Amino acid sequence: MDLLNDVINARCSDPFKCLGLKPNAQGKGRTLTVWRPNATAIDVLKIDAEDVIGAMVATGPQGLYQLAWPSNLQTDHYRLRISYGQDTFTIVDPYQFPETTFHDPEHHSATLYKKEGAIHASAKVSDSLTIDGTRFGVYAPAARSVAVIGDFNGWDGRIHPMSSNGDGVWRLFIPDVKPGACYKFEIRAANGDLLPHRTDPFATAIQQYPSFASVVCAPDTYEWQDTAWTSRPVEDIYEQPMSIYEVHLGSWRKHMDGSSLSYSEHKEQLVQYLIDMKYTHVELMPVMEHPFDGSWGYQPIGLFAPTSRYGTMDEFKALVDALHQANIGVIMDWVPAHFPTDSHGLGNFDGSKQYEYPDPKKGWHTEWNSLIYDFGKDHVIDYLISNANYWLEEFHIDGLRVDAVASMLYLDYSRKDGEWVPNVDGGNQNYEAITFIRRLNETVYLNHPRCFTIAEESTAFPGVSKPTYMNGLGFGFKWNMGWMNDSLEYISKDPIYRQHHQGDLTFSMVYAFDEQFILPISHDEVVHGKGSMITKMPGDAWQKFANLRAFTSYMYFHPGKKLNFMGNELAQGLEWSHERSLDWHLLDIEFHQAQQNVTRTLNGLYRSEPALQLDHSPSGFEWISYDDNQNSIIAFARKAKGSAEHIIVIVNFTPTPHNNYRLGTPVSGSYKLVFNSDDKDFAGSGYEVSKQYETTPKESHGRPQCIDLQIPPMAAIALKWTPSK
């Protein structure tokens, strides 16, 4: 009776011991026990017919019923016809299917999502009858009891108590719960306190405010059309062009009423735009579900659910599919460093710190007011790694850009003395996070050799993009935050002062090949009062746009993969806000149209010229002139792998043109102009520059041959070498 009291009071930890069909205590016969609060009558029917087995007898508080099971009835299965006054409906009782409830599919840490959450399942009653439903599983080892609540049981935590076999996972198979059903978990802490209703950590769909309810999804039937992309040969991505367009789907383009485009509308518009602009990849800011629009997705609750703001899971898959069919890779921002404190989320999940570090000196992010995953717990590691694998496996994502890696690596990140706990050696490195990161990257590259990971890491931590067997962290790439900070600091200065800061421009080449770098001008550089890229540029209107064209060119010609946030290619005037669209109307103005045209042209040049693609080897770069600070000019060569092919790049960061600038060249021959950011087609001054130059045997810049060239004001030019005939 104690167990039944626990069931009645919604605190039962083992409902299968007292509900359903059980042997009598005397060992003779069996009794069926059903708990349906407030039911006025319950009849037991055959599982496969309308025949009535018997009427149940009320035996306790209203809703507790029992029936002596007929001894001549060979089956263990049944249905229940339940009456609430004049209303009657029929269900299949879940407590007759312990085998389905406790059956765990085989899984590894990378596929934990196939074991927990809401998963389609079925119970075999006979050779001719199978009962379909949903099997729920949730990890809550410290809970006293857990129940599934949803629109299928009136959100009543007394009706569907779950059961655990001691491994910390609570399970229940509920027949006839179909795709589209909404649910949460009602958890009672060990001390008996009822906690706020929790969203399923493994939910693959979640409703928006105010319910934040998890949604049961149908088994995957999406038919991918990207076989040519996913079966392509595994290539050396370090020697391939990678020009990334970073996008916030909610604000790239909006409708006239201010609403965002759907996944389907992005499929029609964004894909075509990327093709036109010649980008190789798109990076989507976090698309996993998040309760607060203003977090841009970086405070997610629902790591397994593409946000329903823009459509369904299949519609998101169709967007990825269309991008692949257009030969565009898809990178997704991924956030394993922290999670928000919203009451329906992971914080204090089962009344204890199951997902976060218990000590706030390790478990609380002071910079973002969020909780930090406990990287020392196996279930947390499995949860995060299975999530990474989920996006690569189920959504064909090509790359994960891992957010806030530095905050994971250092225990004292954004903390003052006394606010952090040293590691076992007294240092500030988080050994548990480092172990997790290495295991993450090993899992990704082992299971998905065409995919890659990117670290947003802003410190000098060694070996971020080195393999784990070389004692590195194992990322494929690292954002070059040093290049970004130095180059933006330089370009924001008035040209008259740049001669004193030439080192800001050239220092990046000292360490350019220490890691596999991506050069990022991301959303972080155009928010929170930093202004848009065009507003960072000094001078009058013409100089601002010339500066931006020169800087964009310098970025594309500098070794490293490229990343630009949406709007940079338009010379967006206003600082970015997630609440409004990009200012597409600016393309009616020549200067803005020219910046877009420059970006498109540079993307095309990057993709077509092998000399610009060897981004991660010193053999792909050669300084020609880095110390002409008097003129604020730099010149270098980019070189192709395995051939003499190369391109010379000259960037003038002042408004002063040069008509006869002598420059040494790597070899003799002809140099053809292939790019000029000052071209009139780019709204430049049109300063006359020869289309081709022949070297002369005169020493310059330590080389036995040179060219005398014209250098336009505030501009970059690129010259491609061809041997003399």
C-alpha positions in Angstrom: 0.0 0.0 0.0 3.0 2.3 0.5 3.8 2.2 -3.2 0.1 3.0 -4.1 0.2 5.9 -1.7 3.3 7.2 -3.5 1.5 6.8 -6.8 -1.6 8.6 -5.5 0.6 11.5 -4.2 2.7 11.7 -7.4 6.0 10.6 -5.8 6.3 7.0 -6.9 9.7 5.8 -8.1 8.6 2.3 -9.3 5.1 2.3 -10.6 5.5 -1.1 -12.4 5.6 -2.7 -8.9 2.1 -1.7 -8.1 0.3 -0.7 -11.3 -0.8 -3.0 -14.1 -1.3 -6.7 -13.8 0.4 -8.3 -10.8 0.3 -11.6 -8.9 -1.7 -11.6 -5.7 0.2 -11.7 -2.4 -1.1 -15.2 -1.7 0.3 -16.4 -5.0 -3.1 -17.3 -6.4 -4.4 -15.4 -9.3 -3.6 -11.8 -10.5 -5.0 -8.4 -9.9 -5.1 -5.4 -12.3 -4.5 -2.1 -10.6 -5.2 1.2 -12.4 -4.8 4.8 -11.1 -6.7 7.4 -13.0 -7.4 10.4 -10.8 -11.1 11.5 -10.7 -12.3 8.7 -13.0 -15.9 7.7 -12.3 -15.8 4.3 -13.9 -13.3 2.0 -15.7 -14.0 -1.0 -17.8 -11.3 -3.4 -19.0 -11.6 -4.4 -22.7 -9.7 -6.9 -24.8 -6.7 -5.5 -26.5 -7.9 -6.4 -30.0 -11.7 -6.3 -29.6 -14.6 -4.4 -28.0 -15.3 -7.3 -25.6 -15.5 -6.3 -22.0 -13.3 -8.3 -19.7 -14.8 -6.7 -16.6 -15.8 -3.6 -14.8 -13.1 -2.4 -12.3 -14.0 -1.7 -8.7 -13.0 1.5 -6.9 -10.8 0.6 -4.0 -9.5 3.8 -2.6 -9.3 7.5 -3.4 -11.3 8.5 -6.5 -9.4 7.1 -9.4 -7.9 4.0 -7.8 -9.5 0.8 -9.4 -8.8 -2.9 -9.3 -10.0 -6.0 -11.1 -9.5 -9.7 -10.3 -8.1 -11.0 -13.5 -10.1 -13.9 -15.0 -8.1 -17.1 -14.5 -9.3 -18.4 -17.9 -7.9 -15.4 -19.8 -4.6 -16.3 -21.3 -3.5 -12.8 -22.4 -1.7 -10.2 -20.3 -2.8 -7.3 -22.5 -5.9 -5.1 -22.4 -7.4 -1.6 -23.0 -9.1 0.7 -20.5 -12.4 2.5 -21.2 -12.4 5.3 -18.7 -15.3 7.5 -17.8 -15.3 11.0 -16.3 -18.9 11.6 -15.7 -20.5 11.7 -19.2 -17.2 11.7 -21.0 -15.6 8.4 -22.0 -12.5 7.5 -23.9 -10.3 4.4 -24.4 -6.6 4.0 -23.8 -4.0 1.3 -23.8 -2.5 1.2 -20.3 1.3 1.8 -20.4 2.0 -0.3 -17.3 1.4 -3.6 -19.2 4.6 -3.1 -21.3 7.7 -3.2 -19.0 9.7 -4.9 -21.7 9.3 -1.9 -24.1 9.7 0.7 -21.3 13.0 -0.8 -20.1 14.4 -1.8 -23.5 17.4 0.5 -24.2 18.6 0.6 -27.8 22.2 -0.1 -28.3 24.2 3.2 -28.3 27.5 4.8 -27.9 28.2 8.2 -26.4 27.9 9.7 -29.9 24.4 8.3 -30.3 23.0 8.8 -26.8 20.1 10.8 -28.4 18.8 7.5 -29.7 18.3 6.3 -26.1 16.9 9.3 -24.3 14.2 11.8 -25.1 10.9 11.0 -26.8 11.5 8.1 -29.3 8.9 6.2 -31.4 8.6 2.7 -30.1 6.2 -0.2 -30.4 5.1 -3.1 -28.2 4.3 -6.5 -29.8 1.1 -8.0 -28.4 0.8 -10.8 -30.9 1.9 -11.8 -34.4 -0.9 -9.7 -35.8 -1.0 -6.8 -33.4 1.6 -4.2 -32.5 0.9 -1.2 -30.3 2.7 2.0 -31.4 3.6 4.8 -29.0 6.4 6.9 -27.6 9.1 5.8 -25.2 10.3 8.6 -22.9 13.6 8.6 -21.2 15.3 11.3 -19.1 18.4 11.3 -16.9 17.6 12.4 -13.3 19.5 10.2 -10.9 18.8 12.4 -7.8 15.1 12.6 -8.3 12.6 11.0 -6.0 10.1 10.6 -8.8 9.6 11.7 -12.4 6.4 11.8 -14.5 5.6 12.5 -18.1 3.1 15.3 -18.4 1.5 16.5 -21.6 -1.6 17.3 -23.6 -2.4 13.6 -23.7 -2.9 13.5 -19.9 -4.1 16.9 -19.0 -0.6 17.9 -17.8 -1.3 15.9 -14.7 1.8 14.5 -13.0 -0.2 11.7 -11.2 -1.1 9.8 -14.4 2.2 8.7 -16.0 4.8 8.2 -13.3 8.1 6.9 -14.8 10.4 4.2 -13.5 14.1 3.8 -13.2 16.2 0.6 -12.9 18.9 2.3 -10.9 21.0 3.8 -13.7 19.6 7.2 -13.2 17.5 7.1 -16.4 13.7 7.3 -15.9 11.7 5.6 -18.6 8.1 5.0 -19.7 6.6 3.7 -22.9 3.2 5.4 -23.4 1.0 3.8 -26.1 -0.8 6.0 -28.7 1.2 9.1 -28.0 1.8 10.4 -31.5 4.0 12.9 -33.3 2.8 16.4 -32.5 2.0 15.7 -28.8 3.4 18.2 -26.4 5.1 17.1 -23.1 7.4 18.0 -20.3 8.8 16.2 -17.3 7.5 16.7 -13.8 10.4 16.0 -11.3 10.2 15.7 -7.6 13.5 16.3 -5.8 14.9 13.9 -3.3 13.6 16.1 -0.4 10.1 15.9 -1.9 9.9 19.4 -3.4 8.2 19.6 -6.8 10.4 21.3 -9.3 9.4 23.6 -12.2 8.4 21.5 -15.2 11.4 20.7 -17.3 11.8 20.7 -21.1 13.2 17.4 -22.4 17.0 17.8 -22.7 16.9 15.6 -25.8 13.7 17.1 -27.3 14.0 17.5 -31.1 11.3 20.1 -31.2 10.3 22.7 -28.6 7.5 25.3 -28.6 8.1 29.0 -28.2 7.2 31.2 -25.3 5.2 30.9 -23.1 4.9 27.1 -23.0 8.4 26.0 -24.0 6.8 22.5 -24.3 8.8 19.7 -25.9 7.1 18.2 -29.0 7.1 14.5 -29.9 8.5 14.1 -33.5 7.8 11.5 -36.1 10.6 9.0 -37.1 12.9 10.6 -39.6 11.6 10.1 -43.2 13.4 13.1 -44.8 14.8 12.0 -48.2 18.1 13.8 -48.7 19.1 14.9 -52.2 22.7 15.9 -51.4 24.4 12.5 -52.2 26.9 14.2 -54.6 28.0 16.4 -51.7 28.1 13.9 -48.9 29.9 11.2 -51.0 32.5 13.5 -52.5 36.2 12.5 -52.0 37.8 13.5 -48.7 39.9 16.5 -49.6 42.6 18.4 -47.8 40.4 21.3 -46.7 43.5 23.3 -45.7 44.4 23.7 -49.4 40.9 24.5 -50.5 39.3 28.0 -50.6 37.0 28.7 -47.7 35.1 31.9 -47.7 32.4 31.9 -45.0 29.3 34.1 -44.8 28.1 34.3 -41.2 24.4 34.6 -40.9 21.8 35.2 -38.2 18.7 33.7 -39.8 16.3 35.9 -37.9 17.6 39.2 -39.2 19.3 38.5 -42.6 16.2 39.6 -44.3 12.7 40.3 -42.9 9.2 40.7 -44.2 7.6 44.1 -44.3 5.8 43.4 -41.0 9.1 42.7 -39.3 8.7 39.0 -39.1 11.7 36.8 -40.0 12.0 34.6 -43.1 11.3 30.9 -42.6 13.7 28.1 -43.3 11.8 27.5 -46.6 12.2 31.2 -47.6 15.9 31.1 -46.8 16.1 28.1 -49.0 14.8 30.2 -51.9 16.6 33.5 -51.1 19.8 32.9 -49.1 21.0 30.0 -51.2 20.7 32.0 -54.4 22.5 34.9 -52.7 25.4 32.8 -51.6 25.7 31.4 -55.2 25.7 34.9 -56.6 28.3 36.1 -54.1 30.5 33.1 -54.7 30.8 32.1 -51.0 32.0 28.6 -50.4 30.4 28.2 -46.9 27.7 29.6 -44.7 28.0 29.8 -41.0 24.7 29.8 -39.1 24.6 31.4 -35.7 23.1 28.9 -33.3 19.9 27.4 -34.6 19.3 25.2 -31.6 16.3 26.3 -29.6 16.7 29.2 -27.2 14.1 31.0 -25.1 15.4 34.6 -25.5 15.7 36.2 -29.0 18.3 38.6 -27.7 20.8 35.8 -26.9 21.0 35.2 -30.7 21.0 31.5 -29.9 24.1 31.6 -27.6 21.9 30.8 -24.6 20.3 27.5 -25.8 17.8 25.3 -24.0 17.2 22.5 -26.5 20.5 21.5 -28.0 18.8 18.9 -30.2 16.0 21.1 -31.5 16.3 23.4 -34.5 14.5 26.5 -33.4 10.8 26.5 -34.3 10.9 30.3 -34.9 11.6 29.6 -38.6 9.8 26.3 -39.3 10.1 22.6 -38.8 13.0 20.2 -38.5 12.4 18.9 -42.0 12.3 22.5 -43.4 15.7 23.1 -41.8 17.0 19.9 -43.3 15.7 21.1 -46.7 17.7 24.3 -46.3 20.9 22.4 -45.6 20.1 20.1 -48.5 19.7 23.0 -50.9 22.9 24.5 -49.8 24.8 21.3 -50.4 23.2 20.9 -53.8 24.6 24.4 -54.5 28.0 23.2 -53.4 28.0 25.4 -50.3 29.2 23.9 -47.0 27.2 24.5 -43.8 28.9 25.4 -40.6 26.8 25.8 -37.4 27.7 27.6 -34.2 27.7 25.2 -31.3 27.6 26.2 -27.7 29.0 23.7 -25.2 30.5 26.2 -22.8 27.5 27.3 -20.8 23.7 27.3 -20.6 21.0 29.6 -19.2 19.2 29.5 -15.9 15.6 29.5 -17.2 13.4 27.3 -14.9 12.5 24.9 -17.7 16.2 24.2 -18.6 19.0 22.1 -17.2 19.9 24.1 -14.1 19.4 22.1 -10.9 17.6 19.7 -13.2 16.6 17.0 -10.7 17.0 19.0 -7.6 20.8 18.6 -7.8 23.6 19.9 -10.0 23.4 17.2 -12.7 24.6 19.3 -15.6 26.5 22.2 -14.0 29.5 22.3 -11.6 28.1 22.4 -8.0 30.6 25.1 -6.9 29.7 28.5 -8.4 33.4 29.3 -8.6 33.5 26.7 -11.4 29.8 26.5 -12.3 28.8 30.1 -12.8 29.7 32.2 -15.8 30.1 35.8 -14.4 30.4 37.3 -17.9 27.2 35.8 -19.3 25.2 35.1 -16.1 24.9 31.5 -17.1 25.8 28.0 -15.9 28.9 26.0 -16.9 28.6 22.3 -17.8 30.4 20.0 -15.4 33.0 18.4 -17.8 33.9 15.9 -15.1 30.6 14.0 -15.4 30.3 11.1 -17.9 26.6 11.9 -18.7 27.4 15.5 -19.4 30.2 14.5 -21.8 28.0 11.9 -23.5 25.2 14.5 -23.8 27.4 17.1 -25.5 29.3 14.7 -27.7 26.1 13.0 -28.8 24.7 16.4 -29.6 27.7 17.3 -31.8 27.4 14.0 -33.6 23.6 14.5 -33.9 23.9 17.7 -36.0 26.6 16.1 -38.3 24.8 12.8 -38.7 21.1 13.8 -38.8 21.4 17.2 -40.4 24.5 16.8 -42.6 26.2 19.8 -41.0 29.7 20.1 -42.3 31.4 22.0 -39.5 30.9 23.0 -35.9 32.2 26.4 -34.8 32.7 25.9 -31.1 31.8 29.0 -29.1 33.7 30.5 -26.2 36.5 27.9 -26.1 38.8 30.1 -24.0 36.2 30.3 -21.3 36.2 26.5 -21.1 40.0 26.1 -21.0 40.7 28.4 -18.1 39.3 28.2 -14.6 40.0 31.9 -14.0 38.4 33.1 -17.2 36.7 36.5 -16.5 37.3 35.9 -12.7 39.2 37.9 -10.1 41.5 36.4 -7.5 39.6 34.4 -5.0 36.7 33.8 -7.4 38.1 30.6 -9.0 39.3 27.1 -7.9 42.7 26.0 -9.1 43.2 22.6 -10.6 44.9 19.7 -8.8 48.3 21.1 -9.8 47.4 24.6 -8.6 47.1 26.0 -12.1 44.3 27.7 -14.0 43.7 25.2 -16.8 40.5 23.2 -16.7 41.8 19.7 -17.2 38.3 18.2 -17.5 37.3 20.6 -20.2 40.5 19.9 -22.1 39.8 16.2 -22.0 36.3 16.8 -23.2 37.4 19.0 -26.1 40.0 16.4 -27.2 37.4 13.6 -27.1 34.9 15.7 -28.9 37.3 16.4 -31.8 38.4 12.8 -32.0 34.8 11.7 -32.2 34.0 14.2 -34.9 37.0 13.3 -37.1 36.7 9.6 -36.6 33.0 9.4 -37.5 32.8 12.2 -40.0 36.1 12.6 -41.9 34.6 15.2 -44.3 33.6 17.4 -41.4 35.6 19.8 -39.3 35.6 21.8 -36.1 36.5 25.5 -35.5 37.6 27.0 -32.2 36.6 30.5 -31.2 39.7 30.8 -29.0 41.2 34.2 -28.1 44.3 33.2 -26.1 47.8 31.8 -26.8 46.8 28.3 -25.6 49.2 26.0 -27.5 48.1 23.6 -30.2 44.4 24.5 -30.5 44.3 23.3 -34.1 46.9 20.6 -33.7 45.9 16.9 -33.6 45.4 15.3 -30.2 48.3 12.8 -31.0 50.5 15.8 -31.0 49.1 16.9 -27.7 46.9 19.5 -29.4 43.2 20.1 -28.7 42.3 18.6 -32.1 40.3 21.4 -33.7 40.5 21.8 -37.4 40.7 25.5 -37.3 41.1 28.4 -34.9 39.7 32.0 -35.3 42.6 34.4 -35.5 41.5 37.0 -33.0 44.9 38.6 -32.9 44.8 39.4 -36.6 41.3 40.7 -36.2 42.1 43.0 -33.2 45.3 44.4 -34.7 44.0 45.0 -38.2 40.8 46.7 -37.0 42.9 48.9 -34.7 45.1 49.8 -37.6 42.4 50.5 -40.2 40.4 52.7 -37.8 43.3 55.2 -37.5 43.6 58.3 -39.7 45.9 57.5 -42.6 48.3 60.2 -41.5 49.0 58.2 -38.3 49.3 54.8 -39.9 53.0 55.2 -40.6 53.6 54.8 -36.9 51.6 51.6 -36.6 52.8 49.5 -39.5 53.5 46.7 -37.0 49.8 46.3 -36.3 49.4 45.3 -39.9 52.4 43.0 -40.3 52.7 41.3 -36.9 50.2 38.6 -37.8 52.6 37.0 -40.2 55.0 36.3 -37.3 52.5 33.6 -36.1 50.3 33.1 -39.2 51.2 29.4 -39.5 51.3 28.4 -35.8 47.7 27.4 -36.1 45.2 26.6 -38.9 43.7 30.1 -38.8 40.4 31.6 -40.0 40.4 35.4 -40.3 37.1 36.5 -38.7 35.2 39.7 -39.0 32.2 38.3 -37.1 29.0 39.6 -35.6 31.0 40.4 -32.4 32.7 43.3 -34.2 29.6 45.1 -35.3 27.4 45.1 -32.1 27.4 46.6 -28.6 28.5 50.1 -29.6 31.4 49.0 -31.8 29.6 50.3 -34.9 29.4 48.7 -38.4 32.5 48.2 -40.5 32.0 51.3 -42.6 31.7 53.5 -39.4 35.0 52.2 -38.2 36.7 53.8 -41.3 38.2 57.3 -41.0 37.8 60.2 -43.5 35.0 61.5 -45.7 32.6 59.3 -47.5 34.9 58.4 -50.4 37.8 57.6 -48.1 35.6 55.5 -45.8 34.5 53.3 -48.7 38.0 53.2 -50.2 39.4 52.2 -46.8 36.8 49.4 -46.5 37.6 48.1 -50.0 41.3 48.1 -49.2 40.8 46.4 -45.9 38.5 43.7 -47.4 41.1 43.1 -50.1 43.9 42.8 -47.6 41.8 40.2 -45.7 41.2 38.1 -48.7 44.9 38.2 -49.8 46.2 37.5 -46.3 46.9 33.7 -45.5 44.0 32.1 -43.7 40.4 31.2 -44.4 37.9 34.1 -44.5 34.8 34.8 -42.5 32.6 37.9 -42.9 29.4 38.6 -41.0 26.3 39.4 -43.1 26.1 43.1 -43.9 29.8 43.6 -44.1 29.6 43.0 -47.8 27.0 45.8 -48.2 28.9 48.3 -46.1 26.0 48.2 -43.7 25.6 51.6 -42.1 23.8 50.8 -38.9 25.3 48.6 -36.2 23.7 45.1 -36.5 20.6 44.4 -34.5 18.8 41.1 -34.4 15.5 43.0 -34.3 15.8 44.4 -37.8 16.8 43.3 -41.3 20.0 44.2 -43.1 19.6 47.5 -45.0 19.2 46.0 -48.4 18.0 49.3 -49.8 21.6 50.6 -49.5 22.4 48.7 -52.7 20.6 51.5 -54.5 23.7 53.6 -53.6 26.8 53.2 -55.7 29.3 53.0 -52.9 27.4 50.2 -51.1 26.8 48.3 -54.4 30.6 48.7 -55.1 31.5 47.1 -51.7 29.2 44.1 -52.6 30.8 43.9 -56.0 34.3 43.9 -54.5 33.4 41.1 -52.1 31.9 39.1 -54.9 35.0 39.6 -57.1 37.4 38.7 -54.3 35.4 35.5 -53.6 35.6 34.6 -57.2 39.3 35.3 -57.4 40.0 33.3 -54.2 38.1 30.3 -55.6 39.8 30.4 -59.0 43.4 31.2 -58.2 45.5 28.3 -56.6 48.1 30.9 -55.6 45.6 32.3 -53.0 44.5 29.0 -51.6 47.6 27.7 -49.8 46.5 29.4 -46.5 48.3 27.3 -43.9 51.8 26.8 -45.1 54.8 29.2 -45.1 55.5 28.1 -48.6 52.4 29.9 -49.7 53.5 33.3 -48.6 56.5 35.6 -49.2 57.1 39.1 -47.9 58.3 41.6 -50.5 58.0 44.8 -48.5 56.7 45.1 -45.0 58.7 48.1 -43.7 57.6 50.9 -46.0 55.8 52.6 -43.1 56.5 56.0 -44.6 54.0 55.3 -47.3 51.9 52.8 -45.4 52.4 50.2 -48.2 52.8 46.5 -47.8 53.6 44.1 -50.6 53.8 40.3 -50.6 53.5 37.3 -52.8 51.0 34.4 -52.5 52.2 31.2 -54.1 50.6 28.1 -55.4 51.5 24.6 -54.1 54.0 22.7 -56.3 54.4 25.3 -59.0 56.0 28.7 -59.7 52.6 30.3 -60.0 52.1 33.3 -57.8 50.3 36.6 -57.3 51.8 39.8 -56.0 49.6 41.9 -53.7 50.3 45.6 -53.0 48.1 47.5 -50.5 48.3 51.2 -50.1 46.7 52.4 -46.9 46.9 56.1 -47.6 45.1 58.4 -50.1 48.3 59.2 -51.8 48.8 57.5 -55.2 52.2 56.5 -56.6 53.0 56.7 -60.3 56.4 54.9 -60.4 56.7 52.7 -57.3 59.6 50.3 -57.7 59.0 46.8 -56.4 61.2 43.7 -56.4 59.6 40.6 -57.7 60.2 36.9 -56.8 61.1 36.0 -60.4 61.4 37.7 -63.8 58.5 37.6 -66.3 55.2 39.4 -66.9 52.8 40.5 -64.2 49.2 41.0 -65.3 46.7 43.1 -63.3 44.0 40.8 -62.0 42.4 43.0 -59.3 42.3 46.6 -58.4 40.0 47.8 -55.6 40.3 51.4 -57.0 38.7 50.4 -60.3 35.8 52.6 -61.3 33.6 49.5 -61.4 34.1 49.5 -57.6 33.4 53.2 -57.2 37.1 53.9 -57.0 39.0 56.9 -58.3 40.0 55.1 -61.5 43.6 56.1 -61.1 45.3 54.8 -64.2 47.1 51.5 -63.6 48.8 49.5 -66.3 47.2 46.2 -67.2 50.6 44.4 -67.5 54.2 44.8 -66.3 57.4 43.3 -67.5 60.3 42.9 -65.0 63.6 44.7 -65.6 66.9 43.3 -64.3 67.4 45.9 -61.6 67.8 45.1 -57.9 65.0 46.0 -55.5 63.9 44.7 -52.2 66.8 42.2 -52.2 65.8 40.7 -55.6 67.6 41.0 -58.9 64.5 42.0 -60.9 61.7 44.5 -60.4 58.8 46.3 -61.8 57.9 50.0 -61.7 54.2 50.2 -61.1 51.3 52.6 -60.4 49.7 52.3 -57.1 46.2 53.9 -56.7 45.1 55.7 -53.5 43.7 53.8 -50.6 43.6 50.6 -52.6 44.9 47.0 -53.2 46.1 45.6 -56.5 47.0 42.1 -57.4 49.3 41.1 -60.2 49.5 37.5 -61.5 52.8 36.2 -62.8 53.3 34.6 -66.2 56.8 33.5 -67.5 58.4 35.5 -70.3 58.1 34.1 -73.7 
